[in-house]
Amino acid sequence: MYVKPMLPTLSAGIPEGEKWSYEVKYDGFRAILSISEEGITFTSRNGKDLGALFPEIMNAVQSIFDRLKDFMPCIFDGELVSLKNPYKASFEVIQQRGRLRAKDKINQEAETNPCQYLIFDLLECKQEKTAFLDYLSRKTLLSNIASSCGLPLEPRKSNQLIQYVPSFAGHEALWSGIRALDAEGMIAKENKSKWEAGVRTKSWLKIKNYKYALFFIIGYDKKNGYFKAGVFKGENVIDTGVFSHGLEGSDRDSLIRILKENKESEDSQWITISPAICVELQFLELYKNQLREPSFSAFRFDLSPHECTWEQLKLKAVSFHEEVQITHPDKPLWENPLRTKTDYLAYLVEVSDYMLPFLKNKSLTVIRYPHGTSDEAFYQKNCPDYAPEFVETAKQDGIDYILCNDISTLIWLGNQLSLEFHIPFQTYDSSCPNEIVFDLDPPSRADFHMAVSAALEMRKLFDSFGLASFPKLSGGKGIQIHIPITNNRFSYDQTKKFTSFIAAYLVNAYPEMYTIERLKKNRGNRLYVDYIQHAEGKTIIAPYSVRGNPEDAYAAAPLFWDEVVQDLKVNQFTMDYVAERIKKGCPFQDYFSSPQDEVIQQVLDFIEKNKQ
């Protein structure tokens, strides 16, 4: 059944007053879901069938079909999304999914990376046209249906793919969460509003979470009236897209005249100009290095074009708490090649979605380099008194540890010049590990090939068990092998039996190459298989953390197993290289959905059975 959806009007500000309620605005595909005994239809705002493209949603409906019978026929309004966090959906992922047409690829994505359908309105229930009821009545009915069907009452990453979007009477806390989690924005809805098909209404207002950054103008599209914006990345100009909105009247006419008078070249469509005129633009986000929904904010005649950089754009393209103030952005952290604080913070932004899950709820130890990597550093465990209020902490053994659970905390720590992030093997609220890690430590960086050989031997052994493992560079001279396990499934005593068994196997098989000798002077030129480090109170470098090596900003980069070959080069994996390669996917993408409990238990049972 095709129903043309009701659409909100864009608003520059958040409406106040008791007559309004507020919801998170999610970035996805607007979709209408109709369910009856006769069948299920799932259609886009343009009337296109979404069921074949997103079979996981159709399967999710079937799984609760019997529970929905008391409410049939029913029609839901909602957003089809790929959730990144409870407030933010990935525009890029949903766009990629929407373009798939090959059935096998659609089914594979539906299985490995399912999307979610977030229901926020109810148009029909048991043949009653609920669209004619007021907003609050519709939300009450919708909430009751969600509860009866066992659906999550707030969006989250979950194996339940149909979820309810709650509303709030106040907007302050909600907007703060939207900003902190970098969501698209908010929808304000009048409590007495009806649902009107096909209407763009002012009883629903959308407030976008716009960002602001600096650009220079590099061209003008004479045919379409667009200005092209760019930034510097090093000495290269990066085209970031076009804008037109927000620049009107005499300001627009003057700019076009200046571009014509100072043009570098001109053809039938484009006037091009060298970087000179700086502007501030507002935009929603960066998508494939292009601005989404850009519009003019202000001329910045006080700036040099070289202040309009890719790094400042990456920082400005995310939301974080207003308390986070970037200080001394041009401070050099690595000197040759030169890498500034802004470069480093831009790297943290780029890897944050992949790094933060490994930091979540883990008592953090950082190494800070207040004067850059060429000077002294110090360890920090205790949260300092001047930390912002949003920074979460956990007390352990008299230490008030920082929990780096969000991008605001990550950027705040980066601004404090925390370069190395070291984490324990368990969360702060558990005494049991949620992963096993082997550290393969060769005598020197020149002996890195030994770490590769040891990793490949370990992989052979793990493959024989049917055990999935995940290699990463240490960021120094070695390789670390991670194995995910379920939290609170095994004690450290149990995991030590496993790690010592694996280490002993390697050393016994290749005594001339590997050792478990703790004292360096007794190791000779053998690689140290460090299994003792995996213990309560010990830490490991977090995936994607950089190292404070003055030589360059090398990262503890996750690897695909087919990259672990003898010509693997540690010095290739600088923060620039890692930030670029992560756009093609993270080798640890399936880490948290791949606990190896069953295989670990089988090995433990074998050890117990065969001990003498």
N, C-alpha and C positions, 0 to 999 in steps of 0.2 A: 504494500500500500504506500503510495507516494503522497507525502504531506510536505508542502513548502514551509520551511521553518520560519519562526519569528526571529528577527534580527535586532541586535542592540545598536544603539547610536554611540559613536565615539565621544567621550567627554574628556576635557582637559583636567578636570578635578573630580574629587570624590564627593558625591552629594551627602549632605548631613541630615540627620533627623530621624525620628521614630518611624516614619513611614517607609523607610528603606531597610532592606536586608542585603547581605553581601555574600558572594561566592567567589571561589578561585576561578579564574579564566584559564582554561587549558588550551594548549596549542596542538590542534589535530584536525580531524575531519568531522564536521557536524554530521550527525547521523540520526535517522529515525528508525526505531525498532518496533515492529508490529508483530504481536504474537496472538494466535488463536488456534482453535482445534483444527482449522483448515490448513494452517501452515505458519511459517515464519518469514518475514521480509525484513531486510536490513538495507536501507537506502541512504544515499548521500543527499546533501542539500540540493543537488541538481537532478535528483531522481535516479542516479545510477546504482546498480546493484552492488553492494559491498560484501554480500555473503560469500561469493566465490573467491574474493580476494582476501578475505579474513575468516577462513573457516574455523579458526579457534574460537571466535565469538559465537558462531552458529552452534559449535559443539558445547560451549558454555551454557547457551540457552537450553539446549537439549538436556543438559545435566540437571537443570532445575525446573524442567518443563512440568513435571507432576506437581511441584509446589506452587507453580504459577496458575494452575487450573482454576483456583478459587477466584482469580482476578481477571480471567479471560472473558472476552477479548481485551487486550490491553495494548496501549501504544506509549512508548517512552521516547523522550527527547534527550539527546546526550552528545558526548564528544568521544570519538574513537581516537585513542592516543597510544603512544609508547612512553610510559612513565619512566622518568629518571629519578624522581623523588616525589613525596606526597603532593607537592605543589607544581612541579615542573614536568612537562612532557617534551620529548625530542621531536622537533619539527623535521629534522633531517631523516630520522628513522622512519617516521610515518610517510614521508614523501617517497622514500625508497621502496617501502612496502607497497604503496599505492601504485607504483609503476611496474611491479612484477606481473607477468602474464603466464610464465611457464608454471604449470601445475605442481611439478616436483619441487621447484624452488619456493613456491608459495607454501606448500606443506612443510618444507624443511624449516622455513622462517617461523611458521605458526607453531612448530614444535619447539624450536630452540630459543626463539625470542618473541614470545607471544605479545600481542597488543592487548589493551584493555578498553572496555566500553564503559564510560562514566555517565551514569544516568542522573540528570538534574531536573527533569520535569516529567509530568504525567498528563497525557492528552486524552486518554480513554481508559476506563476501568469498569469491567463487567457491564459493558454497553452504555455506561454513563459517560457523557462527553465532559470529562473533567476539565478540559481546556477553558470552559466557561466559569469555572470556580476561581476564586482569588488565589494569588500566589502562595500564601501561607497554608491555605487548605490543601492545595496540590502537593506542597512539600510534606505535609503531615501524612497524607495518603501514600505518597511515594516512600517515605521513611518506613511506614508500616509494612509495605510490600517488601522492601529490602530486608527488614528484620525477619519477616515471616519466611523468606527464602534463604536466610542465612548469608546474605551478601555483606561484604565489608561496608561499614557505615562511614568510612572516610577512605579516600584513595590511597593505595600503597602498592608496591611491588608484591604480587601475590599470585598463587596458582588459581585464585578466584578472579576471573577476568571481567565479570560484570560487577560494578561497584557503584555506590551511592555518593553523590556530591552533597555535603552538608551546607547549610546556610548559617550565617551569623548575624546577630542583631547589631553588633558594633564592628567597625572596620579597622581600628588602630592595630590590634594584635594581628589580625589577618594580613594587613598590608605589610607589617613588619616581617611576617613570615614569607610573604611573597617576595619582598626585597632580598631577604637573607638567602632564600633558596632559588633566586633567579628565575621566578616564574614569569609567565607572559603578562599577567595582569589580574584584574578583578572585574567582576560584573556586579553592579548595584541594581537591585530589582525592587520596584514598588510593591509593597505588601498586598495592595488591593488590585494589582494588575491582572488582567486576563491574558490567556495565551491566544494570540491572533496569528493565524497562518499567513505567511508571506509578507508580513508588515515589518518595516524597520521602525521600531518604536522608541520613544523617549522615556517610556516606563522601565526600560532596561538600558542601562548605560555601561559601556565598557571603558575601563581606565587602564591604559597600557603602562607597563613597567619600562618606560623608555630609558635608554642610556645616552650619554653625551660624550663625544670625543672630538679630536681636532683633525682637520684635513686641509689639503690645499686643492684648488680647482685646476684640473688639467685639460678640460675640454667643454665644448658646448654643442649639443645636438640641435642643429638649426631646424630640422624637420619636426622634431617632437618636443622641443623646448626643454630638454633635460640638460643639467649640468653634471659633468663627470668629476668625481672626487677621487683623490688618491692620498697615499702616505708613503714615506720613505721606509724601506727595509734595507738598512745599510745605505749604500749609494743608489740602490735600485728603486724605481717608482712602482708601487703596487696599486693597480686599479681596484678600487673598492666599490664601484657601482655608481649609479646616477641618482640625482634627486631633482625635484622641482617644487614640491609643496613648501610653503612657508616663506618663500621669497617672492614678493609681489611689488607692483607699482614702480615707483621711481628707483628703488633699490635694485630691482630686477633689471630695469632698463639701463641703469648706470653700469651694472656688472657686464651686461652683454656688450655695451659700447667699449668698455675697457678691454674685454677679451678680443674684440675685433681690432682694436688699435695696437694690441701687444701680441697678436697671434704669432705662433711659431710656424704653423701651416694651416691650410684650409682646403677642403674638398667639397663635393656637392652636399655632404651632410654634416661634417664635423669641422669645427674650429678647434685647434689644439694650442695649448699654451704651456710654457715651462712653469714649474712650481714657483709661485710667488704670492698668490692671494690665499690667505688662510681663513678658514671658516670653522665654526662649531656646528655640528649636525646632531640631531637626535635620531635614534634608530632603535629598533626592537632587539636585534641580535645580528651576529655574523652567521651567514649560511654559505658554505663553500667560498669563504673569503669575500663575500659580497654582503652589503648592508641590506637588511630587511626593513622595509617601511621607513626609509630615511626622509628627513625634512630639515629645512634650514632653521637654525636657531639664532646665530649671530655671526657677524664678521669679526675676525680677530686680527686687527691691524697691528696689535702689539706683539705678534709672534713672528718668529722666523719659520719658514717652511720646514727646516730641519728639526723643529720641535713637534712636527706632525709625523709621528713614527708608528710603525706597525706594532711595536711593543706597547706604547701607551694605548693604542686602540684595543689590543687584546685585554689589557687591564680594565679599560672602560667598558668593555663588552659584557662584563658580568656584574651582577649586583652583590654587594656585601654590606655589612653593617656600617652605618654612617660613622660609627666610632673609629673605624679603621682609617687612619690617615697615612698616606704614603709619604714618608720623609726621605729627603736626599735621594731622589730617584736616579740621579746620574752617578751615584757613588760606584766606583769600580770595585768589583769583587774578584774577578780574575783579570790579570793584566795582559797576558799574551796567549791567545787573543783576548782583546778587551771585552769583558762582559760586565754590564752594570746591574745595579739592583733592579731596574725596570726590566731588563732582559730576564733576570731570574724570576721575578714575580710573574712575568708573562708566561714563562715555562710552567710555573705552578698552576696557573689558570688552565693551561692547555692540558695538563695531565690530571687535573683535580678529580674528574669523574672516575678515573681509574685508580688513583692513589688513595683517595679518602676511604673507600671500603676496607682497605688494609689497616688504616689508622683507627677506624671506628671503635670506640669504647676500650682502647688500649692505652695504658699508662705510658705517656710519651717521655722519652729522653731525647733532647736535641743537643746538637753541638753548634754553638753560635760563633760567628766570625765578625766581631764588631768593626774591624778595620780591613776586612777582606781576607782572602785566603793566603796572602803573603805575610800575614801577621798572626799574632797569638789567637787561640780559640779557647773556649771553655764549655764544659758540659753544664746543662741546666735541666734539673728534674722538677724542682719546686716552681709552681706558678708564681710569678712575681706579683707584688701588691698592686702594681699599676695596670695589671691586665684588665681589659674591658669586662663588663658584667656578663656579656654573652658567652664568654669563654667557660666551658664546662670543665670541672675538675673532679678528681676522686682521690680520697685519702687512703694511702697504703704505707704501713710501716713508718708513720709520722711524716710522710712526704705528701704534699698536695700536688699530685700529678695533673698535667693538662691532658684533656681528652680532645683530640683534634677531630671533631665530628662534622665539621661543615667548612665551606670554602672561606667564610669570614675568619675563622680561627686559623686556617691554613695561610691566608694572605697576611694576617696579623703577625704570625710567627715568621713568615718570610720577610716582612718589613723589619722585624727584629734581627734579621740576618741569621736566622736558624737555617743552616744549610743541610745538615744531616739529621734525619729523622730515624730514631732507633726505637723499635717496639718489642715488647715481650711476646711470648707465644700464646698468651691467654688474655682474655678481656679482664677488665678491672674487677668484675663481679664474679670471677670464677678462679678456682685454683687448678683447673685442668686446661691443657692446651687445646686450641682449635686448629692447629696445624703442626706438622713435623717438618723440620728444616735441617738439611745436611749442608755444612760449609766445607767446600773443597778448596784448601788453602795451599797453593804451590809455594816454593821457596822465594820466588821473586816474580815480578811481572814478566820478565824475560822467559820464565818457565810456565807461562799461561797455558801452553799446549798440554801440560800435564793435567791441568784442571779439565780441559776438554776431554782428554782420554779417560779420566776418572768418571766424568759425567756420563760418557757414552757407555762405560762398563756398568755403571749404576742403572742406566736406562735399560740395558739388556736384561739385567737381573729383575728390575721392576716389571718389564714387559712379560717376562716368564711367569710372574705372579698374576699378571692381568691388572697391575696397579698403575693408575694414572699419576704422573708426576709433572712438575712444572719447573723448568730451569730458569734462572735469572743470573745476570752478571752481578757481582758484589759491588761493582763500581770501583773496585780496587784491582786486585791481581787474581781473583778467583771466581768460582761459580758456586751458586747455592741452589740446592734442589728442594723445592717446596712440595709438600703433600698435604692436601686439605683433609681434615677430619671434623666430625661433628663435635661442637662444644659440649664438654662434660661427658663425652663418651669414653675417653681413656684418661687414666692418671699419668703423671710424669714417670712413675715407676714402670708402668706398662710401656710407654713410648720409649723409655730408655732400653728396655729389653729388645725392642725392635731396632732402634738405631745402633746399639752395640752389636747386634747380630749382623746387620748389613756391613758395618765398618769392619768387623772381624773377618767377614767373608772376603772383602776386598784385600785386606792386608795379608790374609793367609794365601790368597790366590796370586797376589803380586807383591811379595814382601820387599822386592828391590825398588818398587815404585811408590808404595803407599805406606803410611804409618799412622798410628794413633798415639804416638809419643808427644806428650804435652810440651816438654822442654825443647826449644828450638835447637839448642846446641847438640841434642842427641838425634835430631831428625836426619842429618846428612842432607843429601839432595833429593829427599823424598817428599811427596805431597802429603800434607796433614789432613786426614779425614776427621774433621771436628764434629763429633757427635755429642760430646759432653756439653757443648754450648747450648744444646737444646734441653733446657732445664728451667725450673721455676726461678724467677728473679733475673734470668739472663735475657739479653736482647739481640735482635738482628736488624740489619739495615732494612728499612721499609722499601718495597717495590716503588720505583720511580724517584726515590730520594736521590739528590746529587751527593757527591762527595766533596769535601773541602780540600781537594788536592790543588795546589797552586798551578799545576801544569795545565789543567783545563777542567771544565765542569762535566766530569764523567758521571753518568747516572747508573744506578742499580736497576738496569733495564731488564724486564721480563723478556724471555726469548721463546720462539717456537723451537721445538726439538730439531727440526730440519736445518736450523741455523747453527746448531752446535756441531761445528766441523773444525778441522784442524787449522784452516786459514781464518777462523773467526778472530777479529781484531777488537780488543777492548777500547782502543782509542778512537774507534769509529763512533762509539755510543756517547757522544756529547749530548748536552741537554737540547741543543738545536736539532740534532739528528733524531733524537727520541721524540721530541715534540712533533716533528714532521711525520715520522713513521707511524705514530699512534693514530693518525687520521685514517689509516688503512685497517685498524683493528688492534686490539690488545691480546697478546698471547695468553694472558691470564683471564680472558673474558668469562670462561666457564668455571673458574676456580671455586667460587662459593656454591656452585650447584653440583660439585663433584666430590663429595666426601668419600674417602676410601676406607670407611669403617670396616666393611665386610672383609676386604683383603687383609687389612692390618690384623684383624682378629684371627683370621686363618693362619697368618704367620706366627702370631703369638701362641696359638694352639699348637702349632708344629714345634715351636721352641720348647714349650712346656712338655710336650710328649717326648721329645728327644734329649732333654737335658739329662746329664749323667750325675 
